[in-house]
Amino acid sequence: MTYLLEFAESVKAQLRAFTARERVVILTAIEQQLGHEPLVETRHRKPLRPNPIAPWELRIGDFRVFYDVILGESPVVRILAVGQKEGNTLRIGGKEVSL
C-alpha cells in the first residue's frame, strides 16, 4: 500500500532553514522511508512517547522528521515537523525544543 505524503505549512519554512543538499537528503529519505509501511518500527523509525509534536519519528543522521499517519481509504502520512539533533539538543525552525 502506498501512502500519500502531506506536509504541514510550518514544515515548508523549517525546510528552508537547511541547505539545498540537506533538503534533498531529507526529502529523499521521507519518500523512501515513509511511502510504504510508515507504522512499522525500524532502526530509523520509531513511535514516540506522548509529546506535543508527533507520535512518530524518522531519523536521518542528525535530522529528525516528526510525523503522524492517518489511516483511511487513501492513507496519509502527515509530516508535522523537521529538525536537527545536535547532541542532546533538538532544534526545529531554529528554536530549541524538548520532547
Kinemage of the C-alpha trace (Angstrom):
@kinemage 1
@onewidth
@group {chain A} dominant
@subgroup {mainchain}
@vectorlist {calphas} color= white
{ca met a 1} P 0.000 0.000 0.000
{ca thr a 2} L 1.324 3.416 -0.933
{ca tyr a 3} L 0.813 6.333 1.439
{ca leu a 4} L 0.221 9.896 0.319
{ca leu a 5} L 2.772 12.315 1.820
{ca glu a 6} L 1.370 15.594 3.123
{ca phe a 7} L 3.440 18.410 4.637
{ca ala a 8} L 2.190 20.857 7.259
{ca glu a 9} L 2.617 24.527 6.306
{ca ser a 10} L 5.191 25.026 9.062
{ca val a 11} L 7.396 22.287 7.572
{ca lys a 12} L 7.956 24.284 4.403
{ca ala a 13} L 9.544 27.097 6.424
{ca gln a 14} L 11.529 24.604 8.507
{ca leu a 15} L 12.960 23.006 5.360
{ca arg a 16} L 14.097 26.400 4.049
{ca ala a 17} L 16.449 26.641 7.047
{ca phe a 18} L 18.501 23.757 5.620
{ca thr a 19} L 20.902 23.851 2.672
{ca ala a 20} L 19.716 22.569 -0.705
{ca arg a 21} L 21.785 19.410 -0.264
{ca glu a 22} L 20.316 18.756 3.199
{ca arg a 23} L 16.789 19.258 1.835
{ca val a 24} L 17.440 16.676 -0.885
{ca val a 25} L 18.699 14.165 1.695
{ca ile a 26} L 15.688 14.776 3.955
{ca leu a 27} L 13.047 14.677 1.208
{ca thr a 28} L 14.551 11.573 -0.412
{ca ala a 29} L 14.562 9.742 2.924
{ca ile a 30} L 10.972 10.800 3.626
{ca glu a 31} L 9.861 9.418 0.275
{ca gln a 32} L 11.788 6.152 0.665
{ca gln a 33} L 11.053 5.509 4.345
{ca leu a 34} L 7.500 6.780 4.731
{ca gly a 35} L 5.937 5.992 1.352
{ca his a 36} L 5.368 2.364 2.392
{ca glu a 37} L 4.710 0.928 5.861
{ca pro a 38} L 5.333 4.092 7.942
{ca leu a 39} L 3.857 2.395 11.024
{ca val a 40} L 6.447 -0.388 11.071
{ca glu a 41} L 9.139 0.280 13.670
{ca thr a 42} L 12.667 0.047 12.217
{ca arg a 43} L 16.138 1.252 13.086
{ca his a 44} L 15.269 4.675 11.655
{ca arg a 45} L 11.543 4.889 12.517
{ca lys a 46} L 10.121 4.679 15.987
{ca pro a 47} L 6.985 5.595 17.904
{ca leu a 48} L 7.492 8.308 20.493
{ca arg a 49} L 6.172 8.704 23.995
{ca pro a 50} L 3.245 11.142 24.149
{ca asn a 51} L 4.513 14.633 23.276
{ca pro a 52} L 3.173 17.860 21.754
{ca ile a 53} L 4.893 17.363 18.378
{ca ala a 54} L 4.057 13.975 16.838
{ca pro a 55} L 3.566 10.287 17.606
{ca trp a 56} L 6.329 9.033 15.237
{ca glu a 57} L 9.926 9.985 14.453
{ca leu a 58} L 12.102 9.255 11.415
{ca arg a 59} L 15.852 9.577 11.975
{ca ile a 60} L 18.043 10.636 9.072
{ca gly a 61} L 21.523 11.063 10.510
{ca asp a 62} L 21.320 14.245 12.608
{ca phe a 63} L 17.951 15.191 11.096
{ca arg a 64} L 14.595 14.285 12.638
{ca val a 65} L 11.252 14.110 10.863
{ca phe a 66} L 8.158 14.001 13.059
{ca tyr a 67} L 5.000 12.582 11.537
{ca asp a 68} L 1.573 11.093 12.056
{ca val a 69} L -0.294 8.540 9.957
{ca ile a 70} L -3.962 8.922 9.089
{ca leu a 71} L -5.475 5.641 8.000
{ca gly a 72} L -8.476 5.600 5.723
{ca glu a 73} L -9.494 4.896 2.167
{ca ser a 74} L -6.336 6.613 0.953
{ca pro a 75} L -3.876 6.613 3.885
{ca val a 76} L -1.825 9.751 4.503
{ca val a 77} L 1.500 10.361 6.212
{ca arg a 78} L 1.386 13.900 7.572
{ca ile a 79} L 4.814 15.434 8.153
{ca leu a 80} L 4.410 17.732 11.168
{ca ala a 81} L 7.958 18.978 11.852
{ca val a 82} L 11.547 18.667 10.632
{ca gly a 83} L 14.502 19.439 12.847
{ca gln a 84} L 18.147 18.777 13.564
{ca lys a 85} L 19.595 16.994 16.569
{ca glu a 86} L 22.936 18.211 17.924
{ca gly a 87} L 23.971 16.156 20.952
{ca asn a 88} L 21.010 16.297 23.320
{ca thr a 89} L 19.591 19.421 21.689
{ca leu a 90} L 16.778 19.280 19.135
{ca arg a 91} L 16.193 22.380 17.028
{ca ile a 92} L 13.072 22.834 14.941
{ca gly a 93} L 12.813 26.023 12.934
{ca gly a 94} L 15.850 27.447 14.725
{ca lys a 95} L 14.265 27.021 18.172
{ca glu a 96} L 15.315 24.535 20.809
{ca val a 97} L 12.576 22.005 21.522
{ca ser a 98} L 12.326 19.346 24.201
{ca leu a 99} L 10.287 16.186 23.814
